[in-house]
Amino acid sequence: QVQLVESGGGLVQPGGSLRLSCAASGFTFSNYAMSWYRQAPGKERRFVADSSSTGRSTNYADSVKGRFTISRDNAKNTVYLQMNSLKPEDTAVYYCNAKRFVENYWGKGTLVTVSS
């Protein structure tokens, strides 16, 4: 059974940092591109960052470029999102996604709240 379990969310002050983790199981993690998306209250889910299956290629939304870093450890079946210089507009539920051809899996999300 495919599982993606996000963790690491919480309340942080503006300018602070958090690292999200997504632990994967039930599929061959190293064969899948991994992504992070987020959904702010009352808004649509939006792309944040992705990583190729090897981790050599990454992409970022313009809104997080230079502040967020996606990485993965294929030995641990885990993808990470390091978030620095957080802003109130980064407040959202963050979702992990695994994709390979037509296969597309989602986690249940972890809430990040940026507030003073």
Residue pairs with C-beta under 8 A, 6 or more apart in sequence:
1 25
1 26
2 24
2 25
2 26
2 27
2 98
2 105
3 23
3 24
3 25
3 26
3 107
4 22
4 23
4 24
4 96
4 97
4 98
4 105
4 106
4 107
4 108
5 22
5 23
5 107
5 108
6 20
6 21
6 22
6 94
6 95
6 96
6 107
6 108
6 109
6 110
7 20
7 21
7 22
7 23
7 110
8 18
8 19
8 20
8 21
8 110
9 18
9 20
9 93
9 94
9 110
9 111
9 112
9 113
10 18
10 111
10 112
10 113
11 113
11 115
12 18
12 86
12 112
12 113
12 114
13 86
13 114
13 115
13 116
14 86
14 87
14 88
14 114
14 115
14 116
15 85
15 86
16 86
16 114
17 82
17 83
17 84
17 85
17 86
18 83
18 86
18 112
19 80
19 81
19 82
19 83
20 36
20 80
20 81
20 83
20 94
20 110
20 112
21 78
21 79
21 80
22 34
22 36
22 78
22 79
22 80
22 81
22 96
22 107
23 76
23 77
23 78
24 32
24 34
24 77
24 78
24 79
24 96
24 98
25 77
27 98
27 103
27 105
29 74
29 77
29 98
30 53
30 54
30 74
31 53
31 100
32 53
32 98
32 99
32 100
32 103
33 50
33 51
33 52
33 53
33 98
33 99
33 100
34 50
34 51
34 53
34 70
34 72
34 79
34 96
34 97
34 98
34 99
35 47
35 48
35 49
35 50
35 51
35 96
35 97
35 98
35 99
36 48
36 49
36 50
36 70
36 79
36 81
36 94
36 95
36 96
36 97
37 45
37 46
37 47
37 48
37 94
37 95
37 97
38 45
38 46
38 48
38 90
38 92
38 93
38 94
38 95
38 112
39 45
39 46
39 92
39 93
39 95
39 109
40 89
40 91
40 92
41 91
41 92
45 95
46 61
47 61
48 60
48 61
48 64
48 68
48 81
48 94
49 58
49 59
49 60
49 61
49 64
49 68
49 69
49 70
49 81
50 58
50 59
50 70
51 57
51 58
51 70
51 71
51 72
51 79
52 58
53 100
54 74
55 71
55 72
55 74
58 70
60 68
60 70
63 89
64 83
64 90
67 83
67 84
67 85
67 86
68 81
68 82
68 83
68 84
69 81
69 82
69 84
70 79
70 80
70 81
70 82
71 79
71 80
71 82
72 78
72 79
72 80
73 79
73 80
79 96
81 94
83 90
83 112
86 112
86 114
87 114
88 114
88 115
89 114
90 112
90 114
91 112
91 113
91 114
91 115
92 111
92 112
93 109
93 110
93 111
93 112
94 109
94 110
94 111
94 112
95 106
95 107
95 108
95 109
96 106
96 107
97 104
97 105
97 106
97 107
98 104
98 105
99 105
